[in-house]
């Protein structure tokens, strides 16, 4: 292939970031969590509608991984919020497990504006360059748009739950306090306290008294 042909196929930086993340959503594991155990659980898609979707957030197209029982509607919705590594294969598998139980499960790629979280193998660098730049206000807006999309695509927002891992565990508390329609949340560890900053003005301990539904927090001392 001629060089000019290759050049014509080279995407812009904005295209490569958003489109690459969307295309690879839910496939493969984040570089920072490799190697993967041979005992890793894999849930099939039999009987499910599963795969990447695009959620409008203002003028932005937010990639997400959706899994739901095929051909059904009025489904309870569960938001699946990833750790700092984004929506890799394990998060997609969790969504499929929920779908097998009758939920419309959806995992938005929360860091797509900041970078490709799955590509980082160095965790401090990932936090500094990507995660630390994601603000809570934008996160709440993204999750509100995700609920709206799920409601318009077979979900019932009157039966809304949220679960998240580590970074997503913290967000589980915040979103349960933010959205009056959340019926329950489950936080798989994550920060409970911290310094107030412009991007993260409150933490779970600050909103625990204003939750709209019960939150089960799963934490281990050792």
N, C-alpha and C positions, 0 to 999 in steps of 0.2 A: 504494500500500500504506500502511495506517495505521502511525503511529509505534509503537504497541504491538505490531503484527505484526513490524516490523523488530526491536524490542527482543527479542522472543521468539526470533528467529533468531540473535541475537548470541551467539557462543560465549563460554565462560569463557576466561580467559587460558591455563589449562593445556590446555584442549581446543584452542584455536586454535594454540598452539605445536606440540603433538605431532601433531594431525590435519593441520594445514596442511603441515607438513614431510613427513608420510607420504604425503599425496595428491600433493604436487609432487615427490616423490623421483625423481631421475633425469631430470627434465624441465627444460628451460631451463638457462641457464648462470648461475653465480654472478655477482652484480653486480660484484664486484671484478675479474673477468677479462674484462669487456666492454670494447670490442667484440670479437666473434668473427670470425676470418678466414673468408673465403668458401671457403677450401680445407679447412675443418674436416671430418674424417672422420666419416661416419655409417654405422654398421653396422646392417643391418636385423634383424628378429626372425624371418625365415623359418626354419622348422625348429626354433625355440627356444620354450621356456617362459620368458617374461621379464616382469618387472614388480615392483612393491612387494610386500613380505611383512612380517610382524610376528614378531619374535623375543622370546619371554619371557625376561626377565632378572630373576629374583626376582619381584616384583610389578609390574615395569615392562614395557611393550610397546615394544621397540626397533625402529624402522623400518629396513628394509634393501632394497636392490635386488638381485634374484636373476635370473640368466640361466643356462640349462642346455639341453642338447639335449632336445627334446620326447620324452617317452615312454621315456626311458632311465634306468637306475639304476646303482648301483655306480660312480658317476662320481668321478674325482679332484676334490678340492675346492681351490679357490684363494680365499683372502680378498683382497679388493681394498680397500685402506685409503686414503681420500682425503687430500688436502692440507687446509689449514685451511678450505677453502671448502665442505666437506661433499660430499654425493653429488649433484652436478649432472650435466648431460648427458654431459660427457666421461668421468666416472667410470663412469656407466652404460654408455657405449659401450665402454669397456675391458672391462667385465664381459661384454658381448655378444661381443666379439672372442675372449675366452677360451672362451665357450660354443660358438662356431663351431668351436673346436679340440677340443671334447669334454669340457670341464670344467664342473663346477657352480661358477660364479663368484658370489660374494656380497659386496656392499659395504654394511656397516652404517653408518647415519647416527650417527656417533660423538658429535656435539655437540648432539643433540636436547634433552638435559636442560638444557643451558646456554643455548640460543637457536637462532635460525635463521641459520646461518653464511652461507647463500647470499644473504641479504638485505643484507649489509653491503657497502658500496662502499669504506669506509675501512679499510684493512688494520690499522693500529695500533689502531683502535677495536675491530675484530673480535678481535684478539689479546687486548686488555685485558678485554673484556666477555664473551668466549665461550671462546676457546681456552685461555687461561691458567687457567681454572677446571676444566678436564678433567684429572683425575688419572690416573696410570698404573695404579693398582690397579683403578679402575673400568673403564679401557680393557681391561685383561687379562680382567676378568670379562665384559665385553661380547663380546669375541672368543671366549672359551670358550663362551659361550651361542650364538654364531653358528655355531661348529663343531658344537655339539650339534644345532642346528636343521638344518643342512645334512646331517648324518649321518642324521637321521630323515626327510629329504625327498629321498632319492635319491643322497646323497653317501657316499663311503668315506673315513673319517677316517684310514685307514691310508695314504692317498695325499693328504697335506695339504701345500699350499704357501701362501705369503703374499707379497704384493707391496704396496708402498705408495709414495706420492708426497709428498716434502717432509716435512710433519708425519708422514704415514704411512710415510715412509722410516725415520724414527727408530723408529717403532712396530714396523716389520718386524723390526729387530734385537732389540728387547725381546721380541717375541712368539716369535721363534725360540728365544730363550733360555728363555722361560717354559714353552712347551708341548713336551714330549718327542716328540709325534707329528708335529711339523713336519719335513718332509723337506728343504725348501729355501725360501729367501727371496730376493727381489730388491728392493733398496732404491733407489728413484729419488731420489737426493740426500737432504737432510735433515740435521739436527743430529747430530753424532757425539759432541761433548763439551759439558759445561755444568756449571753450579753445581747441587749437590744441594739439592733443596727437598722439603718434605713431600709435595707432589703428584708430583714427579719426582725420586725419590731416586737413580736411576741413569740412565746414558746408554749409548749403544752401546759406547763404549770400555770401559766398566766390565763389560759382559757378553760381550765378544768371545771370552773364553776359555771360556765355558760354553754356547755355541750347541749346539743339538740337531741342526742340519743346516747345510750351507754357505749363506752369504749372499753374493750378488753385489751389490756396492755400485757404483752408477753416479753419478759425480761429475765436475764440470767445474771447472777452475780459473778459466776465463774464459767 
